[in-house]
């Protein structure tokens, strides 16, 4: 006989893990809803401003107009996007393979490091806006100029951080491999490659939008197809909605490429870097006169190699001397001809205009990238909010947005400096973010043991660990600032070296064009050398492992 209890039935309490999962799910959906509402508000304000305050100024397109352009021209835009993406992808592949090859050469033959880097830097410093028309004359109406410019825009962005990473390993690892009689190749594969992964990923991420920029510059110089050609047509016809639609497509492709590399980086980069046990001052230092002699000799050897390659390539390809000028033509134009003084005055006046906007833009970009990286490391909320904005801003092709920025901010120095800052801040941001994560795990444990605040950990640990990555970005940004300034001048301002090269190319003043290319390259090299000088003295104290192989 069953006995029934009068006590009320107990309801089963949900377990804490289930409550936590439910809470996280509700927070996630609330976050998604807030994000969607935020974007709806932004798009609505964009539409309102475009149709009221900025209507008829040809500065921004409206969301409705951009969507209409994408729908009406879906087939044409799709083909153009396919061509440009293919060119950028090939340039990205070839450029990064070249960077990896040069890095291997430097590791296996460290005595060639300075020479390899100098020659690679000369190639990277060649202004894209001048190389484009010259490559077009060489390749004709093929994809050659676009792929070549994309590769040139990419390879140095990967090479510099990769070399920093190949050095970023504990000296005890090198001692261990040496004890077992292993050579440089084995050390490279088993030890250095692992240490270099975070830095390699930083370079690969930064070079995604750079590849797209190189391909677009190539298309701007006489291609028959691609988004660059469509952008030219939109600019000439004042089709603002069409230009913004093309920029949106370029941005989306760059963001997808950036996202793919970011996903790979999260899965392959080590979470806890090892302690770098290299004591300060451990690298052998040369005497002062030896350093000067080595530097001057290296510059002289690089000059001979570059001039020899210049002559041999042009002669081997049998390029017409009318447009493919040789070194003696440039020398005569700048030094020995009767009008050389006038020519120098014209070029140096343009140099002054370009440097006047490149320098403030360069430092503004560096400081912005460093500040954002620091803020991201201190606050996940700031990082989650601003990362998409930062990535999207850099992934918008600067060649398309420069005329709009200059038009909105004015054709003076400020507008061009903003373009330079946008071009330089993103490599700095990405490199510094990776650098801030390189605080060794054991050091992080010590800070945690003493309950050190996140601000003190940042100042005492993460920023010193970030120094190699920051200076790598600063070195890359120096020629990039000159590139950004010349692009803005070429497209919008009508001043400086960019405008001078554009006029020379349009009027077939090829001797002046080549002379300007040489001067731009020299200015970029000098800026790079100055940053390198500061870097060596700082890293000798905070990251001595970067001073030896």
Secondary structure, DSSP 8 states (H G I E B T S, - for coil): ------S--------HHHHHHHHHHHHHHHHHHHHHHHHHHHHHHHHHHHHTTTTTSSS---HHHHHHHHHHTHHHHHHHHHHHHHHHHHHHHHHHHHHHHHHHHHHHTGGGHHHHHHHHHHHHHS-HHHHHHHHHHHH-SSSHHHHHHHHHHHHHHHHHHHHHHHH-S-HHHHHHHHHTT--HHHHIIIIIHHHHHHHHHHHHHHHHHHHHHHHHHHHHTT-SSSHHHHHHHHHHTT-HHHHHHHHHHHHHHHHHHHHHHHHHHHHHS-SS-------TT-S----HHHHHHHHHHHHHHHHHHHHHHHHHHHHHTT--TTTS--HHHHHIIIIISTTHHHHHHHHHHHHHHHHHHHHHHHHHHHHHHHHHHHHHHH-HHHHHHHHHHHHHHHHS-HHHHHHHHHHHH-SSHHHHHHHHHHHHHHHHHHHHHHHHTTS-HHHHHHHHHTT--HHHHIIIIIHHHHHHHHHHHHHHHHHHHHHHHHHHIIIII--HHHHHHHHHHHTT-HHHHHHHHHHHHHHHHHHHHHHHHHHHHHHHHH-GGGG--
